[in-house]
């Protein structure tokens, strides 16, 4: 599965595995991968410097993507 395809998955969205054809999704803990992006957005709203806030948001989104791509496991989805 490509990294882009995995990054589009969520606990409620399943796709067919390219290898075996069975439905796969990501573990429910994937929702916690969004915490860095949330904190970056919070910093954007609270920061007095727009460039610092935007950098925090972009950094949070990049960290979220890395966590989701490399640390969140795929799971079989029987539902």
N, CA, C and O of each residue as an XYZ file, in Angstrom:
316
protein
N       0.850     -1.170      0.000
C       0.000      0.000      0.000
C       0.900      1.238      0.000
O       1.879      1.314      0.743
N       0.557      2.173     -0.823
C       1.358      3.389     -0.892
C       1.145      4.226      0.367
O       0.127      4.094      1.047
N       2.108      5.082      0.665
C       1.996      5.939      1.842
C       0.833      6.912      1.702
O       0.154      7.205      2.686
N       0.598      7.407      0.512
C      -0.516      8.322      0.291
C      -1.850      7.627      0.542
O      -2.755      8.203      1.147
N      -1.964      6.396      0.078
C      -3.212      5.647      0.281
C      -3.432      5.355      1.764
O      -4.557      5.448      2.256
N      -2.354      5.000      2.480
C      -2.499      4.741      3.909
C      -2.854      6.013      4.655
O      -3.641      5.969      5.600
N      -2.295      7.142      4.255
C      -2.563      8.394      4.960
C      -4.022      8.819      4.821
O      -4.509      9.606      5.632
N      -4.721      8.320      3.821
C      -6.127      8.650      3.632
C      -7.052      7.748      4.445
O      -8.260      7.984      4.491
N      -6.499      6.716      5.088
C      -7.321      5.809      5.879
C      -7.602      6.384      7.255
O      -6.840      7.196      7.778
N      -8.699      5.949      7.822
C      -9.049      6.274      9.192
C      -9.704      5.057      9.807
O      -9.961      4.077      9.108
N      -9.980      5.097     11.103
C     -10.608      3.938     11.751
C     -11.963      3.567     11.140
O     -12.376      2.408     11.204
N     -12.647      4.535     10.555
C     -13.955      4.263      9.966
C     -13.931      4.047      8.467
O     -14.984      3.862      7.858
N     -12.767      4.066      7.863
C     -12.657      3.902      6.416
C     -11.761      2.712      6.105
O     -10.616      2.650      6.552
N     -12.284      1.782      5.346
C     -11.534      0.581      4.984
C     -11.387      0.515      3.465
O     -12.257      0.966      2.720
N     -10.273     -0.054      3.026
C     -10.026     -0.280      1.605
C      -9.559     -1.718      1.426
O      -9.177     -2.381      2.390
N      -9.591     -2.185      0.207
C      -9.108     -3.529     -0.071
C      -7.583     -3.540     -0.116
O      -6.960     -2.675     -0.732
N      -6.997     -4.530      0.547
C      -5.548     -4.705      0.534
C      -5.121     -5.086     -0.879
O      -5.763     -5.910     -1.530
N      -4.034     -4.481     -1.347
C      -3.556     -4.779     -2.693
C      -2.931     -6.170     -2.772
O      -2.859     -6.755     -3.853
N      -2.476     -6.705     -1.632
C      -1.833     -8.013     -1.638
C      -2.833     -9.152     -1.528
O      -2.796    -10.094     -2.320
N      -3.740     -9.068     -0.533
C      -4.641    -10.198     -0.279
C      -6.084     -9.929     -0.676
O      -6.872    -10.869     -0.773
N      -6.452     -8.681     -0.907
C      -7.815     -8.345     -1.320
C      -8.798     -8.184     -0.179
O      -9.951     -7.827     -0.419
N      -8.377     -8.436      1.070
C      -9.282     -8.289      2.215
C      -9.321     -6.831      2.653
O      -8.413     -6.054      2.359
N     -10.390     -6.475      3.362
C     -10.560     -5.106      3.842
C      -9.558     -4.816      4.961
O      -9.391     -5.618      5.879
N      -8.898     -3.666      4.874
C      -7.998     -3.204      5.921
C      -8.330     -1.755      6.269
O      -8.849     -0.996      5.451
N      -8.015     -1.409      7.492
C      -8.217     -0.063      7.999
C      -7.039      0.238      8.910
O      -6.090     -0.544      8.967
N      -7.082      1.353      9.621
C      -6.052      1.639     10.605
C      -6.636      1.455     11.998
O      -7.851      1.504     12.190
N      -5.764      1.244     12.951
C      -6.156      1.041     14.335
C      -6.876      2.287     14.846
O      -6.601      3.396     14.390
N      -7.798      2.103     15.794
C      -8.572      3.238     16.317
C      -7.677      4.289     16.971
O      -8.058      5.456     17.057
N      -6.506      3.892     17.428
C      -5.597      4.844     18.067
C      -5.063      5.880     17.073
O      -4.379      6.821     17.475
N      -5.364      5.719     15.793
C      -4.915      6.675     14.782
C      -5.466      8.076     15.034
O      -4.884      9.061     14.579
N      -6.571      8.172     15.750
C      -7.130      9.498     16.034
C      -6.162     10.331     16.870
O      -6.187     11.559     16.796
N      -5.308      9.681     17.667
C      -4.341     10.412     18.492
C      -3.205     10.996     17.661
O      -2.485     11.870     18.143
N      -3.030     10.538     16.433
C      -2.006     11.090     15.553
C      -2.321     12.535     15.195
O      -1.429     13.276     14.780
N      -3.572     12.945     15.348
C      -3.984     14.307     15.013
C      -3.625     15.327     16.097
O      -3.781     16.528     15.881
N      -3.154     14.876     17.242
C      -2.839     15.798     18.339
C      -1.801     16.845     17.938
O      -2.005     18.020     18.242
N      -0.687     16.483     17.265
C       0.270     17.529     16.878
C      -0.338     18.601     15.963
O      -0.013     19.780     16.100
N      -1.201     18.210     15.047
C      -1.845     19.189     14.159
C      -2.789     20.085     14.958
O      -2.861     21.291     14.718
N      -3.506     19.496     15.902
C      -4.390     20.277     16.760
C      -3.587     21.296     17.564
O      -3.968     22.463     17.650
N      -2.473     20.851     18.153
C      -1.637     21.768     18.944
C      -1.022     22.864     18.073
O      -0.885     24.006     18.514
N      -0.651     22.517     16.838
C      -0.143     23.524     15.910
C      -1.197     24.571     15.580
O      -0.894     25.762     15.514
N      -2.435     24.128     15.374
C      -3.534     25.058     15.118
C      -3.822     25.934     16.317
O      -4.123     27.120     16.175
N      -3.728     25.349     17.497
C      -3.924     26.122     18.721
C      -2.839     27.189     18.856
O      -3.114     28.328     19.233
N      -1.608     26.801     18.544
C      -0.518     27.772     18.608
C      -0.705     28.879     17.568
O      -0.384     30.038     17.830
N      -1.220     28.525     16.399
C      -1.498     29.532     15.371
C      -2.502     30.560     15.893
O      -2.341     31.761     15.672
N      -3.526     30.086     16.579
C      -4.542     31.003     17.098
C      -4.024     31.855     18.254
O      -4.423     33.009     18.404
N      -3.138     31.290     19.070
C      -2.670     31.994     20.268
C      -1.406     32.820     20.033
O      -1.096     33.706     20.829
N      -0.682     32.548     18.964
C       0.595     33.217     18.720
C       0.384     34.661     18.284
O      -0.546     34.978     17.543
N       1.273     35.527     18.763
C       1.227     36.922     18.333
C       1.967     37.117     17.018
O       1.847     38.164     16.381
N       2.731     36.112     16.612
C       3.495     36.177     15.366
C       2.876     35.206     14.357
O       2.863     33.996     14.582
N       2.374     35.733     13.267
C       1.750     34.887     12.250
C       2.731     33.874     11.648
O       2.358     32.710     11.495
N       3.961     34.255     11.300
C       4.893     33.252     10.758
C       5.187     32.104     11.732
O       5.301     30.951     11.317
N       5.308     32.421     13.025
C       5.547     31.369     14.023
C       4.329     30.449     14.112
O       4.473     29.230     14.192
N       3.146     31.029     14.098
C       1.915     30.233     14.159
C       1.757     29.332     12.950
O       1.383     28.167     13.087
N       2.039     29.861     11.764
C       1.937     29.056     10.541
C       2.974     27.945     10.558
O       2.683     26.818     10.156
N       4.194     28.253     11.025
C       5.231     27.229     11.118
C       4.812     26.124     12.088
O       5.060     24.946     11.830
N       4.181     26.496     13.195
C       3.706     25.505     14.163
C       2.628     24.620     13.552
O       2.628     23.407     13.762
N       1.721     25.210     12.806
C       0.661     24.435     12.165
C       1.229     23.488     11.117
O       0.869     22.311     11.086
N       2.104     23.985     10.266
C       2.711     23.144      9.227
C       3.519     22.017      9.870
O       3.446     20.867      9.438
N       4.289     22.357     10.902
C       5.054     21.334     11.612
C       4.161     20.286     12.234
O       4.461     19.093     12.171
N       3.056     20.722     12.840
C       2.106     19.778     13.440
C       1.489     18.845     12.418
O       1.327     17.652     12.674
N       1.146     19.386     11.262
C       0.559     18.550     10.204
C       1.584     17.550      9.674
O       1.247     16.395      9.411
N       2.834     17.986      9.516
C       3.879     17.066      9.053
C       4.139     15.955     10.066
O       4.310     14.794      9.694
N       4.167     16.315     11.342
C       4.366     15.305     12.389
C       3.188     14.341     12.414
O       3.378     13.134     12.563
N       1.972     14.864     12.271
C       0.789     14.006     12.229
C       0.891     13.016     11.072
O       0.606     11.829     11.236
N       1.294     13.503      9.915
C       1.430     12.615      8.760
C       2.473     11.537      8.972
O       2.275     10.388      8.577
N       3.583     11.905      9.593
C       4.632     10.916      9.861
C       4.158      9.870     10.860
O       4.406      8.679     10.674
N       3.482     10.300     11.911
C       2.964      9.351     12.897
C       1.965      8.405     12.237
O       2.040      7.188     12.411
N       1.041      8.969     11.488
C       0.003      8.150     10.854
C       0.612      7.168      9.852
O       0.171      6.023      9.754
N       1.613      7.614      9.118
C       2.203      6.781      8.088
C       3.096      5.685      8.656
O       3.025      4.538      8.214
N       3.928      6.024      9.622
C       4.960      5.088     10.075
C       4.656      4.373     11.389
O       5.248      3.325     11.650
N       3.761      4.893     12.224
C       3.523      4.287     13.527
C       2.145      3.653     13.694
O       1.985      2.744     14.509
N       1.161      4.108     12.948
C      -0.193      3.574     13.092
C      -0.305      2.281     12.284
O      -0.084      2.287     11.073
N      -0.646      1.174     12.945
C      -0.699     -0.094     12.231
C      -1.977     -0.281     11.422
O      -3.031      0.265     11.749
N      -1.855     -1.063     10.363
C      -3.030     -1.499      9.607
C      -3.659     -2.659     10.339
O      -2.956     -3.477     10.934
N      -4.975     -2.740     10.303
C      -5.710     -3.844     10.936
C      -6.741     -4.378      9.948
O      -7.219     -3.662      9.068
N      -7.063     -5.634     10.117
C      -8.104     -6.238      9.286
C      -9.448     -5.655      9.690
O      -9.708     -5.478     10.880
N     -10.293     -5.356      8.737
C     -11.599     -4.787      8.991
C     -12.641     -5.776      8.490
O     -12.861     -5.906      7.285
N     -13.275     -6.467      9.420
C     -14.273     -7.475      9.066
C     -15.659     -6.887      8.923
O     -16.588     -7.574      8.498
N     -15.804     -5.613      9.277
C     -17.125     -5.000      9.303
C     -17.554     -4.451      8.040
O     -18.655     -3.908      7.945
